[in-house]
């Protein structure tokens, strides 16, 4: 029996990389955790900037490959552990929508939410990556209405990303707590792997605060 691939995961709790920890749990992945403490500025230290010059998490290393940028990390990991069934394979009709929603997160959702949180006017529609906030959000909620998951009945890595992202953006009131969004968050976060990841991160926060 072939051994599972093993990755090194650079992670700080209470950050965007919480979603990657949840995904690793969902995948049943073997990984080495390299924990960073945001409060002590670990992500800005030379050791980590040599990994990711942006000083951002998550980052993963698999052999010689270094992957940063959250959607890229999700795409890579879900394909690395195909037996978990969280990424529709090439040729599957759901592969295109799956890629669409993972990329939509980074290219449209995050920029729109950040502009809103900073109370900044977006760029003119012709140059703005997401057009406008309301259209961006309606595009997402229209998809969630078709549910229960982004790919209909099929749970995928995209739901791990969106479930965790919507949870924190609703918590900080950057996204309205519409019934369809609340129900989706609850559905995703109720999964055993998501609960395990949240508990592990809570323990890590406590250890880093001690």
C-alpha positions as CSV (number, residue, x, y, z in Angstrom):
1,X,0.0,0.0,0.0
2,X,1.4,3.4,-1.0
3,X,1.9,5.9,1.8
4,X,-0.1,9.1,1.8
5,X,1.7,12.2,0.6
6,X,2.9,14.4,3.5
7,X,2.9,18.2,3.5
8,X,4.3,20.9,5.8
9,X,1.6,23.4,6.8
10,X,2.6,26.9,7.9
11,X,-0.3,28.1,10.0
12,X,-1.4,30.8,12.4
13,X,-4.7,30.3,14.3
14,X,-7.4,33.0,14.1
15,X,-6.3,33.8,10.5
16,X,-7.3,32.7,7.0
17,X,-5.3,29.6,7.3
18,X,-7.9,28.1,9.7
19,X,-9.7,27.0,6.6
20,X,-6.7,25.1,5.4
21,X,-6.4,23.3,8.7
22,X,-10.1,22.3,8.3
23,X,-9.4,21.1,4.8
24,X,-6.5,19.0,5.9
25,X,-8.7,17.4,8.5
26,X,-11.4,16.8,5.9
27,X,-8.8,15.2,3.6
28,X,-7.4,12.9,6.3
29,X,-4.1,14.3,5.3
30,X,-0.7,13.7,6.9
31,X,0.9,17.0,7.7
32,X,3.6,18.6,9.7
33,X,2.3,21.7,11.5
34,X,4.6,24.7,11.6
35,X,2.7,27.0,13.9
36,X,3.2,30.7,13.8
37,X,2.1,33.3,16.4
38,X,0.6,36.5,14.9
39,X,0.9,38.3,18.2
40,X,4.6,37.9,18.3
41,X,5.0,38.8,14.6
42,X,6.2,35.4,13.5
43,X,4.9,35.9,9.9
44,X,7.0,39.0,9.5
45,X,10.3,37.4,10.7
46,X,13.0,36.6,8.1
47,X,12.6,32.8,8.6
48,X,9.0,33.0,7.4
49,X,9.5,35.7,4.8
50,X,11.9,33.3,3.2
51,X,8.9,30.9,2.8
52,X,6.4,33.6,1.7
53,X,7.7,37.1,1.1
54,X,4.2,38.4,1.5
55,X,4.2,37.3,5.2
56,X,0.8,35.7,4.8
57,X,-0.6,32.3,5.8
58,X,-1.5,29.7,4.7
59,X,1.5,28.3,3.0
60,X,2.3,24.6,2.3
61,X,5.3,22.8,1.2
62,X,5.1,19.5,-0.6
63,X,8.5,18.2,-1.7
64,X,10.1,21.0,-3.7
65,X,6.7,22.7,-4.3
66,X,5.8,25.7,-2.2
67,X,2.2,26.9,-2.5
68,X,0.8,30.1,-1.2
69,X,-2.5,31.9,-1.8
70,X,-5.5,30.3,-0.2
71,X,-7.4,29.2,-3.3
72,X,-4.2,27.7,-4.8
73,X,-3.5,25.9,-1.5
74,X,-7.1,24.4,-1.6
75,X,-6.8,23.4,-5.2
76,X,-3.4,21.7,-4.7
77,X,-4.4,19.8,-1.5
78,X,-7.7,18.5,-2.7
79,X,-6.0,17.2,-5.9
80,X,-3.2,15.7,-3.8
81,X,-5.6,13.5,-1.8
82,X,-8.1,12.4,-4.5
83,X,-9.3,9.5,-2.4
84,X,-11.1,12.0,-0.1
85,X,-13.3,13.0,-3.0
86,X,-13.3,16.7,-2.3
87,X,-12.2,17.8,-5.8
88,X,-14.1,16.8,-8.9
89,X,-11.5,15.3,-11.3
90,X,-10.7,16.6,-14.8
91,X,-13.5,15.6,-17.1
92,X,-16.2,15.7,-14.4
93,X,-18.9,18.2,-15.3
94,X,-18.5,19.7,-11.8
95,X,-14.8,20.5,-12.2
96,X,-15.5,23.8,-13.9
97,X,-18.0,25.1,-11.3
98,X,-15.6,23.9,-8.6
99,X,-12.7,25.9,-10.0
100,X,-15.0,28.9,-10.5
101,X,-16.1,29.1,-6.9
102,X,-12.6,28.6,-5.5
103,X,-11.2,31.4,-7.7
104,X,-14.3,33.6,-7.1
105,X,-13.4,33.7,-3.4
106,X,-10.0,35.3,-4.0
107,X,-10.7,37.4,-7.1
108,X,-14.2,38.8,-6.2
109,X,-15.3,38.1,-2.6
110,X,-12.2,39.1,-0.7
111,X,-11.6,42.4,-2.6
112,X,-15.2,43.4,-2.2
113,X,-15.3,42.6,1.5
114,X,-12.1,44.4,2.2
115,X,-13.3,47.5,0.3
116,X,-16.5,47.4,2.3
117,X,-14.7,46.9,5.7
118,X,-12.4,49.9,4.9
119,X,-15.4,51.9,3.7
120,X,-13.6,52.5,0.4
121,X,-15.4,53.2,-2.8
122,X,-14.6,50.4,-5.3
123,X,-12.8,51.2,-8.5
124,X,-15.1,52.1,-11.5
125,X,-17.0,48.9,-12.7
126,X,-14.9,48.8,-15.9
127,X,-11.7,48.3,-13.9
128,X,-13.1,46.7,-10.6
129,X,-12.4,42.9,-10.3
130,X,-15.7,42.3,-8.6
131,X,-18.0,44.9,-10.3
132,X,-19.9,46.0,-7.2
133,X,-20.5,44.4,-3.7
134,X,-24.2,43.8,-4.0
135,X,-23.9,41.9,-7.4
136,X,-20.9,40.0,-6.0
137,X,-22.9,38.8,-3.0
138,X,-26.1,38.1,-4.9
139,X,-24.1,35.9,-7.3
140,X,-23.0,33.9,-4.3
141,X,-26.3,33.7,-2.5
142,X,-28.1,32.7,-5.7
143,X,-25.8,29.7,-5.9
144,X,-26.2,28.8,-2.2
145,X,-30.0,28.9,-2.7
146,X,-29.6,25.9,-5.1
147,X,-27.7,24.1,-2.2
148,X,-27.1,22.4,0.0
149,X,-23.6,23.0,-1.2
150,X,-21.9,25.1,-3.8
151,X,-21.9,22.2,-6.2
152,X,-25.5,21.2,-5.4
153,X,-25.5,17.8,-3.5
154,X,-21.8,17.4,-3.8
155,X,-19.6,18.6,-0.8
156,X,-16.2,19.8,-2.0
157,X,-13.1,21.6,-0.8
158,X,-14.8,24.8,-2.1
159,X,-17.4,24.4,0.8
160,X,-14.6,24.2,3.4
161,X,-13.2,27.5,2.1
162,X,-16.6,29.3,1.9
163,X,-18.0,27.9,5.1
164,X,-15.0,29.1,7.1
165,X,-14.8,32.4,5.2
166,X,-18.5,33.2,5.5
167,X,-18.3,32.3,9.2
168,X,-15.7,35.0,10.0
169,X,-17.1,37.6,7.6
170,X,-20.6,37.3,9.1
171,X,-19.1,37.4,12.6
172,X,-17.4,40.7,11.8
173,X,-20.6,42.0,10.0
174,X,-18.8,42.3,6.7
175,X,-21.5,40.0,5.1
176,X,-25.2,40.1,6.1
177,X,-26.4,37.1,8.1
178,X,-29.0,36.2,5.6
179,X,-30.9,32.9,6.3
180,X,-29.3,31.1,3.3
181,X,-25.8,32.1,4.5
182,X,-26.5,31.2,8.1
183,X,-27.9,27.8,7.2
184,X,-24.9,27.1,4.9
185,X,-22.3,28.1,7.5
186,X,-24.0,25.9,10.1
187,X,-24.2,22.9,7.7
188,X,-20.5,23.1,6.9
189,X,-19.3,23.8,10.4
190,X,-21.3,20.9,11.9
191,X,-19.1,18.4,10.0
192,X,-16.8,16.3,12.4
193,X,-13.6,17.3,10.6
194,X,-14.5,21.0,10.8
195,X,-15.2,20.5,14.6
196,X,-11.8,18.8,15.1
197,X,-10.0,21.6,13.3
198,X,-11.7,24.2,15.4
199,X,-10.9,22.4,18.6
200,X,-7.3,22.0,17.6
201,X,-7.0,25.7,16.8
202,X,-8.6,26.7,20.1
203,X,-6.0,24.6,21.9
204,X,-3.2,26.3,19.8
205,X,-4.6,29.8,20.6
206,X,-4.6,28.9,24.3
207,X,-1.0,27.5,24.1
208,X,0.2,30.6,22.3
209,X,-1.5,32.9,24.8
210,X,-0.1,31.1,27.9
